[in-house]
Amino acid sequence: MSSPKRVVQTCVLKVHTCCVGCQKKIRKVLLKIDGMSFYLCIV
């Protein structure tokens, strides 16, 4: 019996941030999502 395959899903969020503090808050929330393993922030 084989194990279920993991499905990789990509989601792009475009969020306006005004400062580094906002970016840190967004990062904190994203990393709390179950299954989240990677995020990329482009300024």
Backbone torsions as a table, in degrees:
resi	resn	phi	psi	omega
1	MET	NA	129.8	-178.4
2	SER	-91.8	154.2	178.9
3	SER	-80.3	154.2	-179.8
4	PRO	-65.0	143.3	-179.5
5	LYS	-79.0	141.5	176.2
6	ARG	-83.8	136.5	178.7
7	VAL	-102.3	126.5	177.9
8	VAL	-91.8	126.2	-179.4
9	GLN	-121.5	134.3	179.1
10	THR	-108.8	136.7	179.1
11	CYS	-132.6	131.6	179.2
12	VAL	-108.6	123.6	177.1
13	LEU	-114.8	125.1	177.1
14	LYS	-104.8	110.7	-175.3
15	VAL	-127.1	129.5	176.2
16	HIS	-79.7	126.2	176.6
17	THR	-121.5	142.8	-176.8
18	CYS	-99.9	-14.5	-177.1
19	CYS	-159.3	173.0	179.9
20	VAL	-65.2	-32.8	178.5
21	GLY	-61.1	-41.6	177.4
22	CYS	-63.5	-42.5	179.2
23	GLN	-61.4	-39.0	179.1
24	LYS	-66.2	-39.1	178.6
25	LYS	-63.8	-43.3	179.1
26	ILE	-63.7	-43.5	178.7
27	ARG	-59.1	-44.0	-178.6
28	LYS	-60.7	-44.2	-180.0
29	VAL	-66.5	-44.4	-178.3
30	LEU	-62.4	-40.4	-177.8
31	LEU	-71.9	-15.2	177.0
32	LYS	-80.7	-16.2	-179.1
33	ILE	-68.1	128.0	-179.6
34	ASP	-62.2	126.8	179.1
35	GLY	93.3	-9.2	178.9
36	MET	-69.5	123.9	-177.4
37	SER	-122.5	-14.1	-176.4
38	PHE	-156.3	142.9	172.3
39	TYR	-144.9	155.7	-179.4
40	LEU	-134.2	129.4	178.7
41	CYS	-114.5	119.2	177.5
42	ILE	-112.5	123.4	-178.2
43	VAL	-98.0	NA	NA
